[in-house]
Amino acid sequence: MTSFTRVLPVLFAVAAVVFAADAKLSPPVGELTTPGWRYEELRRFKAPEAGQGVAVDRDFFYAINNHTIGKYRKATGERVAGWEGGAGGEIIHLNAGLIHDGRLLTIHSNYPGVPMLSSLEIFDPATLTHAASHSFGRMDGSFTWLDRRGDRWIACFVHYGNKGAEPNRDGAWTQIIALDDEWRRTGGWALPPDLNARFGGRGYSASGGAFGPGGHLYLTGHDNTELYVVDFPKAGSVLKWIATIPFPSEGQAFCFDPTEPTMLYSVLKRSKEVIVGRVTAP
């Protein structure tokens, strides 16, 4: 028996341990749970517009799709109003939304168009009439979500590794930036590489983001039934991935209820449902 033949079983044994450890560290999607964090589903509402995201205020939620918005009562799920931009119109791909100062702010891009173009489209939530627009034009990435933290905006501009990709770019180029009230950049961060790898398998990136329980930033990818929790670093430019919570929505944008901050509204695109649940942080 050669020395290589004698060593071979040892190499296989070491490899098996490494692969087993890796499998233990990286469970399948929906099974990676961080102790102390929990999601509890409470109810579901059917909404034909529930394809890209959802916004919520005191009495209503707003289901958002590419160029449609539906307004529904939170208590009953009754549809009370709608907006339809029409295929081929100026509004191409609404990604997310939030209510701020009595306005419905929706995040818009030309996905899968290249070069990437982005804008903020503003609606009157009472009537769902389009009220204003702020064009970012050509940015480094495609606008997918927006939230407010203190006196500045936190926005995500993603890069893709699929049909929406720009030359020599992929999900690793996704950036989360801070903006002032004049939409001027004041800071920026990158996503952790291991988190990018976790939700970027099909070439997508961070489809949803919002600040929630504990003051943490919560993120979703595009397909994974997982909610990711990140914090801003004390130094450097890379966000810290601190927790993962299984939940039923397959990525897309979501929103925390401003009247009940632990209540999370998300969408299940394949069934056109808005899902309401509670997030518990340690």
Secondary structure, 3 states (H helix, E strand, C coil): CCHHHHHHHHHHHHHHHHHHHHHHHCCCCCCCCCCCCEEEEEEEEECCCCCCEEEECCCEEEEEECCEEEEEECCCCCEEEEEECCCCCCCCEEEEEEEECCEEEEEEECCCCCCCEEEEEEEECCCCEEEEEEEEEECCCEEEEEEEECCEEEEEEECCCCCCCCCCCCHHHCEEEEECCCCCEEEEEECCHHHHHHHCCCCCCCCEEEECHHHCEEEECCCCCEEEEEECCCCCCECEEEEEEECCCCCCCCEEECCEEEEEEEEECCCCEEEEEEEECC
